Amino acid sequence: MNINLNGKNHEINSGTSLVRLIDDLGLTGRKAIAIALNGEVLARDSYKETILNEGDSLEVVRAIGGG
């Protein structure tokens, strides 16, 4: 099935959880990320139970420090 990930089409398996997608993207263990699903920012503790659906729109943002 297809989702929109940061403005681009991205194919995932049906029943994929947000935690699985984070792992597949190589972002596991990174605390400085924020995720919005269909325009709503999700609480980190909801990632495990969130199952993605066809056509969902995700924005994944990583904080980058600087000076």
mmCIF file as gemmi writes it, N, C-alpha and C atoms, coordinates in Angstrom:
data_model
loop_
_atom_site.group_PDB
_atom_site.id
_atom_site.type_symbol
_atom_site.label_atom_id
_atom_site.label_alt_id
_atom_site.label_comp_id
_atom_site.label_asym_id
_atom_site.label_entity_id
_atom_site.label_seq_id
_atom_site.pdbx_PDB_ins_code
_atom_site.Cartn_x
_atom_site.Cartn_y
_atom_site.Cartn_z
_atom_site.occupancy
_atom_site.B_iso_or_equiv
_atom_site.pdbx_formal_charge
_atom_site.auth_seq_id
_atom_site.auth_asym_id
_atom_site.pdbx_PDB_model_num
ATOM 1 N N . MET Axp A 1 ? 0.846 -1.178 0 1 0 ? 1 A 1
ATOM 2 C CA . MET Axp A 1 ? 0 0 0 1 0 ? 1 A 1
ATOM 3 C C . MET Axp A 1 ? 0.883 1.229 0 1 0 ? 1 A 1
ATOM 4 N N . ASN Axp A 2 ? 0.297 2.368 -0.32 1 0 ? 2 A 1
ATOM 5 C CA . ASN Axp A 2 ? 1.066 3.6 -0.455 1 0 ? 2 A 1
ATOM 6 C C . ASN Axp A 2 ? 0.65 4.641 0.582 1 0 ? 2 A 1
ATOM 7 N N . ILE Axp A 3 ? 1.671 5.323 1.094 1 0 ? 3 A 1
ATOM 8 C CA . ILE Axp A 3 ? 1.462 6.467 1.982 1 0 ? 3 A 1
ATOM 9 C C . ILE Axp A 3 ? 2.257 7.632 1.402 1 0 ? 3 A 1
ATOM 10 N N . ASN Axp A 4 ? 2.008 8.81 1.923 1 0 ? 4 A 1
ATOM 11 C CA . ASN Axp A 4 ? 2.767 9.991 1.552 1 0 ? 4 A 1
ATOM 12 C C . ASN Axp A 4 ? 3.724 10.263 2.699 1 0 ? 4 A 1
ATOM 13 N N . LEU Axp A 5 ? 5.018 10.19 2.446 1 0 ? 5 A 1
ATOM 14 C CA . LEU Axp A 5 ? 6.031 10.386 3.479 1 0 ? 5 A 1
ATOM 15 C C . LEU Axp A 5 ? 6.873 11.601 3.109 1 0 ? 5 A 1
ATOM 16 N N . ASN Axp A 6 ? 6.733 12.654 3.884 1 0 ? 6 A 1
ATOM 17 C CA . ASN Axp A 6 ? 7.464 13.903 3.637 1 0 ? 6 A 1
ATOM 18 C C . ASN Axp A 6 ? 7.304 14.374 2.192 1 0 ? 6 A 1
ATOM 19 N N . GLY Axp A 7 ? 6.055 14.299 1.702 1 0 ? 7 A 1
ATOM 20 C CA . GLY Axp A 7 ? 5.739 14.815 0.388 1 0 ? 7 A 1
ATOM 21 C C . GLY Axp A 7 ? 6.011 13.882 -0.772 1 0 ? 7 A 1
ATOM 22 N N . LYS Axp A 8 ? 6.452 12.655 -0.485 1 0 ? 8 A 1
ATOM 23 C CA . LYS Axp A 8 ? 6.753 11.698 -1.55 1 0 ? 8 A 1
ATOM 24 C C . LYS Axp A 8 ? 5.996 10.402 -1.331 1 0 ? 8 A 1
ATOM 25 N N . ASN Axp A 9 ? 5.644 9.752 -2.426 1 0 ? 9 A 1
ATOM 26 C CA . ASN Axp A 9 ? 4.989 8.457 -2.355 1 0 ? 9 A 1
ATOM 27 C C . ASN Axp A 9 ? 5.95 7.431 -1.756 1 0 ? 9 A 1
ATOM 28 N N . HIS Axp A 10 ? 5.446 6.617 -0.829 1 0 ? 10 A 1
ATOM 29 C CA . HIS Axp A 10 ? 6.282 5.616 -0.173 1 0 ? 10 A 1
ATOM 30 C C . HIS Axp A 10 ? 5.458 4.344 -0.02 1 0 ? 10 A 1
ATOM 31 N N . GLU Axp A 11 ? 5.985 3.231 -0.488 1 0 ? 11 A 1
ATOM 32 C CA . GLU Axp A 11 ? 5.262 1.958 -0.412 1 0 ? 11 A 1
ATOM 33 C C . GLU Axp A 11 ? 5.638 1.21 0.861 1 0 ? 11 A 1
ATOM 34 N N . ILE Axp A 12 ? 4.609 0.723 1.568 1 0 ? 12 A 1
ATOM 35 C CA . ILE Axp A 12 ? 4.801 -0.078 2.775 1 0 ? 12 A 1
ATOM 36 C C . ILE Axp A 12 ? 3.874 -1.288 2.711 1 0 ? 12 A 1
ATOM 37 N N . ASN Axp A 13 ? 4.134 -2.256 3.57 1 0 ? 13 A 1
ATOM 38 C CA . ASN Axp A 13 ? 3.262 -3.426 3.669 1 0 ? 13 A 1
ATOM 39 C C . ASN Axp A 13 ? 1.998 -3.078 4.441 1 0 ? 13 A 1
ATOM 40 N N . SER Axp A 14 ? 0.902 -3.704 4.069 1 0 ? 14 A 1
ATOM 41 C CA . SER Axp A 14 ? -0.354 -3.537 4.799 1 0 ? 14 A 1
ATOM 42 C C . SER Axp A 14 ? -0.154 -3.941 6.254 1 0 ? 14 A 1
ATOM 43 N N . GLY Axp A 15 ? -0.714 -3.173 7.169 1 0 ? 15 A 1
ATOM 44 C CA . GLY Axp A 15 ? -0.607 -3.474 8.59 1 0 ? 15 A 1
ATOM 45 C C . GLY Axp A 15 ? 0.666 -2.971 9.247 1 0 ? 15 A 1
ATOM 46 N N . THR Axp A 16 ? 1.457 -2.167 8.527 1 0 ? 16 A 1
ATOM 47 C CA . THR Axp A 16 ? 2.705 -1.636 9.071 1 0 ? 16 A 1
ATOM 48 C C . THR Axp A 16 ? 2.406 -0.638 10.191 1 0 ? 16 A 1
ATOM 49 N N . SER Axp A 17 ? 3.094 -0.822 11.313 1 0 ? 17 A 1
ATOM 50 C CA . SER Axp A 17 ? 2.944 0.121 12.428 1 0 ? 17 A 1
ATOM 51 C C . SER Axp A 17 ? 3.921 1.274 12.234 1 0 ? 17 A 1
ATOM 52 N N . LEU Axp A 18 ? 3.666 2.357 12.923 1 0 ? 18 A 1
ATOM 53 C CA . LEU Axp A 18 ? 4.555 3.506 12.857 1 0 ? 18 A 1
ATOM 54 C C . LEU Axp A 18 ? 5.936 3.141 13.395 1 0 ? 18 A 1
ATOM 55 N N . VAL Axp A 19 ? 5.987 2.319 14.437 1 0 ? 19 A 1
ATOM 56 C CA . VAL Axp A 19 ? 7.274 1.892 14.996 1 0 ? 19 A 1
ATOM 57 C C . VAL Axp A 19 ? 8.075 1.128 13.938 1 0 ? 19 A 1
ATOM 58 N N . ARG Axp A 20 ? 7.398 0.272 13.181 1 0 ? 20 A 1
ATOM 59 C CA . ARG Axp A 20 ? 8.077 -0.504 12.13 1 0 ? 20 A 1
ATOM 60 C C . ARG Axp A 20 ? 8.619 0.428 11.051 1 0 ? 20 A 1
ATOM 61 N N . LEU Axp A 21 ? 7.825 1.417 10.659 1 0 ? 21 A 1
ATOM 62 C CA . LEU Axp A 21 ? 8.282 2.369 9.646 1 0 ? 21 A 1
ATOM 63 C C . LEU Axp A 21 ? 9.5 3.14 10.156 1 0 ? 21 A 1
ATOM 64 N N . ILE Axp A 22 ? 9.46 3.584 11.39 1 0 ? 22 A 1
ATOM 65 C CA . ILE Axp A 22 ? 10.595 4.299 11.99 1 0 ? 22 A 1
ATOM 66 C C . ILE Axp A 22 ? 11.848 3.434 11.93 1 0 ? 22 A 1
ATOM 67 N N . ASP Axp A 23 ? 11.69 2.154 12.25 1 0 ? 23 A 1
ATOM 68 C CA . ASP Axp A 23 ? 12.808 1.218 12.193 1 0 ? 23 A 1
ATOM 69 C C . ASP Axp A 23 ? 13.307 1.07 10.751 1 0 ? 23 A 1
ATOM 70 N N . ASP Axp A 24 ? 12.374 0.892 9.814 1 0 ? 24 A 1
ATOM 71 C CA . ASP Axp A 24 ? 12.739 0.734 8.406 1 0 ? 24 A 1
ATOM 72 C C . ASP Axp A 24 ? 13.478 1.96 7.861 1 0 ? 24 A 1
ATOM 73 N N . LEU Axp A 25 ? 13.157 3.131 8.388 1 0 ? 25 A 1
ATOM 74 C CA . LEU Axp A 25 ? 13.803 4.37 7.955 1 0 ? 25 A 1
ATOM 75 C C . LEU Axp A 25 ? 15.139 4.617 8.65 1 0 ? 25 A 1
ATOM 76 N N . GLY Axp A 26 ? 15.504 3.738 9.59 1 0 ? 26 A 1
ATOM 77 C CA . GLY Axp A 26 ? 16.758 3.889 10.306 1 0 ? 26 A 1
ATOM 78 C C . GLY Axp A 26 ? 16.729 4.95 11.387 1 0 ? 26 A 1
ATOM 79 N N . LEU Axp A 27 ? 15.533 5.242 11.9 1 0 ? 27 A 1
ATOM 80 C CA . LEU Axp A 27 ? 15.388 6.295 12.909 1 0 ? 27 A 1
ATOM 81 C C . LEU Axp A 27 ? 15.163 5.762 14.313 1 0 ? 27 A 1
ATOM 82 N N . THR Axp A 28 ? 15.218 4.447 14.502 1 0 ? 28 A 1
ATOM 83 C CA . THR Axp A 28 ? 15.006 3.856 15.82 1 0 ? 28 A 1
ATOM 84 C C . THR Axp A 28 ? 16.047 4.391 16.798 1 0 ? 28 A 1
ATOM 85 N N . GLY Axp A 29 ? 15.589 4.767 17.974 1 0 ? 29 A 1
ATOM 86 C CA . GLY Axp A 29 ? 16.48 5.26 19.024 1 0 ? 29 A 1
ATOM 87 C C . GLY Axp A 29 ? 16.744 6.752 18.962 1 0 ? 29 A 1
ATOM 88 N N . ARG Axp A 30 ? 16.306 7.399 17.923 1 0 ? 30 A 1
ATOM 89 C CA . ARG Axp A 30 ? 16.504 8.854 17.835 1 0 ? 30 A 1
ATOM 90 C C . ARG Axp A 30 ? 15.368 9.546 18.566 1 0 ? 30 A 1
ATOM 91 N N . LYS Axp A 31 ? 15.737 10.319 19.554 1 0 ? 31 A 1
ATOM 92 C CA . LYS Axp A 31 ? 14.72 10.988 20.366 1 0 ? 31 A 1
ATOM 93 C C . LYS Axp A 31 ? 14.328 12.343 19.801 1 0 ? 31 A 1
ATOM 94 N N . ALA Axp A 32 ? 15.132 12.876 18.923 1 0 ? 32 A 1
ATOM 95 C CA . ALA Axp A 32 ? 14.879 14.219 18.42 1 0 ? 32 A 1
ATOM 96 C C . ALA Axp A 32 ? 14.108 14.181 17.098 1 0 ? 32 A 1
ATOM 97 N N . ILE Axp A 33 ? 13.019 13.393 17.071 1 0 ? 33 A 1
ATOM 98 C CA . ILE Axp A 33 ? 12.15 13.383 15.892 1 0 ? 33 A 1
ATOM 99 C C . ILE Axp A 33 ? 10.728 13.703 16.337 1 0 ? 33 A 1
ATOM 100 N N . ALA Axp A 34 ? 9.993 14.269 15.424 1 0 ? 34 A 1
ATOM 101 C CA . ALA Axp A 34 ? 8.56 14.52 15.637 1 0 ? 34 A 1
ATOM 102 C C . ALA Axp A 34 ? 7.841 13.989 14.411 1 0 ? 34 A 1
ATOM 103 N N . ILE Axp A 35 ? 6.658 13.416 14.632 1 0 ? 35 A 1
ATOM 104 C CA . ILE Axp A 35 ? 5.901 12.837 13.527 1 0 ? 35 A 1
ATOM 105 C C . ILE Axp A 35 ? 4.475 13.359 13.561 1 0 ? 35 A 1
ATOM 106 N N . ALA Axp A 36 ? 4.033 13.822 12.388 1 0 ? 36 A 1
ATOM 107 C CA . ALA Axp A 36 ? 2.641 14.228 12.216 1 0 ? 36 A 1
ATOM 108 C C . ALA Axp A 36 ? 1.982 13.241 11.266 1 0 ? 36 A 1
ATOM 109 N N . LEU Axp A 37 ? 0.842 12.729 11.667 1 0 ? 37 A 1
ATOM 110 C CA . LEU Axp A 37 ? 0.06 11.807 10.848 1 0 ? 37 A 1
ATOM 111 C C . LEU Axp A 37 ? -1.212 12.518 10.428 1 0 ? 37 A 1
ATOM 112 N N . ASN Axp A 38 ? -1.375 12.693 9.133 1 0 ? 38 A 1
ATOM 113 C CA . ASN Axp A 38 ? -2.543 13.39 8.585 1 0 ? 38 A 1
ATOM 114 C C . ASN Axp A 38 ? -2.746 14.753 9.239 1 0 ? 38 A 1
ATOM 115 N N . GLY Axp A 39 ? -1.623 15.458 9.446 1 0 ? 39 A 1
ATOM 116 C CA . GLY Axp A 39 ? -1.67 16.818 9.958 1 0 ? 39 A 1
ATOM 117 C C . GLY Axp A 39 ? -1.716 16.969 11.465 1 0 ? 39 A 1
ATOM 118 N N . GLU Axp A 40 ? -1.693 15.855 12.2 1 0 ? 40 A 1
ATOM 119 C CA . GLU Axp A 40 ? -1.761 15.916 13.659 1 0 ? 40 A 1
ATOM 120 C C . GLU Axp A 40 ? -0.502 15.308 14.268 1 0 ? 40 A 1
ATOM 121 N N . VAL Axp A 41 ? 0.201 16.097 15.093 1 0 ? 41 A 1
ATOM 122 C CA . VAL Axp A 41 ? 1.417 15.62 15.736 1 0 ? 41 A 1
ATOM 123 C C . VAL Axp A 41 ? 1.054 14.526 16.735 1 0 ? 41 A 1
ATOM 124 N N . LEU Axp A 42 ? 1.808 13.428 16.66 1 0 ? 42 A 1
ATOM 125 C CA . LEU Axp A 42 ? 1.538 12.285 17.532 1 0 ? 42 A 1
ATOM 126 C C . LEU Axp A 42 ? 2.438 12.285 18.757 1 0 ? 42 A 1
ATOM 127 N N . ALA Axp A 43 ? 1.898 11.835 19.869 1 0 ? 43 A 1
ATOM 128 C CA . ALA Axp A 43 ? 2.691 11.63 21.078 1 0 ? 43 A 1
ATOM 129 C C . ALA Axp A 43 ? 3.575 10.401 20.863 1 0 ? 43 A 1
ATOM 130 N N . ARG Axp A 44 ? 4.797 10.469 21.324 1 0 ? 44 A 1
ATOM 131 C CA . ARG Axp A 44 ? 5.747 9.366 21.142 1 0 ? 44 A 1
ATOM 132 C C . ARG Axp A 44 ? 5.205 8.039 21.666 1 0 ? 44 A 1
ATOM 133 N N . ASP Axp A 45 ? 4.453 8.066 22.756 1 0 ? 45 A 1
ATOM 134 C CA . ASP Axp A 45 ? 3.947 6.81 23.323 1 0 ? 45 A 1
ATOM 135 C C . ASP Axp A 45 ? 2.829 6.184 22.486 1 0 ? 45 A 1
ATOM 136 N N . SER Axp A 46 ? 2.365 6.865 21.439 1 0 ? 46 A 1
ATOM 137 C CA . SER Axp A 46 ? 1.34 6.286 20.567 1 0 ? 46 A 1
ATOM 138 C C . SER Axp A 46 ? 1.935 5.63 19.321 1 0 ? 46 A 1
ATOM 139 N N . TYR Axp A 47 ? 3.236 5.758 19.105 1 0 ? 47 A 1
ATOM 140 C CA . TYR Axp A 47 ? 3.865 5.218 17.902 1 0 ? 47 A 1
ATOM 141 C C . TYR Axp A 47 ? 3.655 3.707 17.778 1 0 ? 47 A 1
ATOM 142 N N . LYS Axp A 48 ? 3.781 2.996 18.888 1 0 ? 48 A 1
ATOM 143 C CA . LYS Axp A 48 ? 3.712 1.536 18.862 1 0 ? 48 A 1
ATOM 144 C C . LYS Axp A 48 ? 2.334 1.033 18.429 1 0 ? 48 A 1
ATOM 145 N N . GLU Axp A 49 ? 1.298 1.71 18.843 1 0 ? 49 A 1
ATOM 146 C CA . GLU Axp A 49 ? -0.067 1.256 18.559 1 0 ? 49 A 1
ATOM 147 C C . GLU Axp A 49 ? -0.652 1.847 17.27 1 0 ? 49 A 1
ATOM 148 N N . THR Axp A 50 ? 0.069 2.763 16.632 1 0 ? 50 A 1
ATOM 149 C CA . THR Axp A 50 ? -0.444 3.408 15.424 1 0 ? 50 A 1
ATOM 150 C C . THR Axp A 50 ? -0.16 2.536 14.2 1 0 ? 50 A 1
ATOM 151 N N . ILE Axp A 51 ? -1.22 2.086 13.55 1 0 ? 51 A 1
ATOM 152 C CA . ILE Axp A 51 ? -1.115 1.301 12.325 1 0 ? 51 A 1
ATOM 153 C C . ILE Axp A 51 ? -1.412 2.226 11.146 1 0 ? 51 A 1
ATOM 154 N N . LEU Axp A 52 ? -0.556 2.193 10.158 1 0 ? 52 A 1
ATOM 155 C CA . LEU Axp A 52 ? -0.696 3.074 9.007 1 0 ? 52 A 1
ATOM 156 C C . LEU Axp A 52 ? -1.692 2.495 8.004 1 0 ? 52 A 1
ATOM 157 N N . ASN Axp A 53 ? -2.396 3.396 7.325 1 0 ? 53 A 1
ATOM 158 C CA . ASN Axp A 53 ? -3.42 3.021 6.357 1 0 ? 53 A 1
ATOM 159 C C . ASN Axp A 53 ? -3.101 3.599 4.988 1 0 ? 53 A 1
ATOM 160 N N . GLU Axp A 54 ? -3.648 2.977 3.962 1 0 ? 54 A 1
ATOM 161 C CA . GLU Axp A 54 ? -3.501 3.454 2.589 1 0 ? 54 A 1
ATOM 162 C C . GLU Axp A 54 ? -3.84 4.945 2.514 1 0 ? 54 A 1
ATOM 163 N N . GLY Axp A 55 ? -2.938 5.709 1.908 1 0 ? 55 A 1
ATOM 164 C CA . GLY Axp A 55 ? -3.182 7.13 1.699 1 0 ? 55 A 1
ATOM 165 C C . GLY Axp A 55 ? -2.824 8.031 2.861 1 0 ? 55 A 1
ATOM 166 N N . ASP Axp A 56 ? -2.377 7.471 3.989 1 0 ? 56 A 1
ATOM 167 C CA . ASP Axp A 56 ? -1.978 8.319 5.117 1 0 ? 56 A 1
ATOM 168 C C . ASP Axp A 56 ? -0.857 9.258 4.69 1 0 ? 56 A 1
ATOM 169 N N . SER Axp A 57 ? -0.828 10.42 5.316 1 0 ? 57 A 1
ATOM 170 C CA . SER Axp A 57 ? 0.202 11.408 5.053 1 0 ? 57 A 1
ATOM 171 C C . SER Axp A 57 ? 1.03 11.6 6.318 1 0 ? 57 A 1
ATOM 172 N N . LEU Axp A 58 ? 2.325 11.339 6.212 1 0 ? 58 A 1
ATOM 173 C CA . LEU Axp A 58 ? 3.238 11.457 7.352 1 0 ? 58 A 1
ATOM 174 C C . LEU Axp A 58 ? 4.288 12.517 7.076 1 0 ? 58 A 1
ATOM 175 N N . GLU Axp A 59 ? 4.574 13.293 8.095 1 0 ? 59 A 1
ATOM 176 C CA . GLU Axp A 59 ? 5.698 14.221 8.065 1 0 ? 59 A 1
ATOM 177 C C . GLU Axp A 59 ? 6.614 13.822 9.219 1 0 ? 59 A 1
ATOM 178 N N . VAL Axp A 60 ? 7.841 13.483 8.901 1 0 ? 60 A 1
ATOM 179 C CA . VAL Axp A 60 ? 8.831 13.104 9.907 1 0 ? 60 A 1
ATOM 180 C C . VAL Axp A 60 ? 9.892 14.191 9.91 1 0 ? 60 A 1
ATOM 181 N N . VAL Axp A 61 ? 10.079 14.807 11.077 1 0 ? 61 A 1
ATOM 182 C CA . VAL Axp A 61 ? 11.015 15.906 11.211 1 0 ? 61 A 1
ATOM 183 C C . VAL Axp A 61 ? 12.054 15.55 12.258 1 0 ? 61 A 1
ATOM 184 N N . ARG Axp A 62 ? 13.323 15.731 11.9 1 0 ? 62 A 1
ATOM 185 C CA . ARG Axp A 62 ? 14.419 15.505 12.851 1 0 ? 62 A 1
ATOM 186 C C . ARG Axp A 62 ? 14.995 16.837 13.284 1 0 ? 62 A 1
ATOM 187 N N . ALA Axp A 63 ? 15.142 16.99 14.598 1 0 ? 63 A 1
ATOM 188 C CA . ALA Axp A 63 ? 15.758 18.22 15.115 1 0 ? 63 A 1
ATOM 189 C C . ALA Axp A 63 ? 17.264 18.154 14.897 1 0 ? 63 A 1
ATOM 190 N N . ILE Axp A 64 ? 17.819 19.27 14.468 1 0 ? 64 A 1
ATOM 191 C CA . ILE Axp A 64 ? 19.249 19.345 14.238 1 0 ? 64 A 1
ATOM 192 C C . ILE Axp A 64 ? 19.777 20.524 15.028 1 0 ? 64 A 1
ATOM 193 N N . GLY Axp A 65 ? 20.748 20.244 15.881 1 0 ? 65 A 1
ATOM 194 C CA . GLY Axp A 65 ? 21.33 21.295 16.706 1 0 ? 65 A 1
ATOM 195 C C . GLY Axp A 65 ? 22.342 22.106 15.937 1 0 ? 65 A 1
ATOM 196 N N . GLY Axp A 66 ? 22.586 23.253 16.414 1 0 ? 66 A 1
ATOM 197 C CA . GLY Axp A 66 ? 23.574 24.122 15.769 1 0 ? 66 A 1
ATOM 198 C C . GLY Axp A 66 ? 23.874 25.309 16.646 1 0 ? 66 A 1
ATOM 199 N N . GLY Axp A 67 ? 24.725 26.116 16.225 1 0 ? 67 A 1
ATOM 200 C CA . GLY Axp A 67 ? 25.083 27.232 17.058 1 0 ? 67 A 1
ATOM 201 C C . GLY Axp A 67 ? 25.272 28.431 16.312 1 0 ? 67 A 1
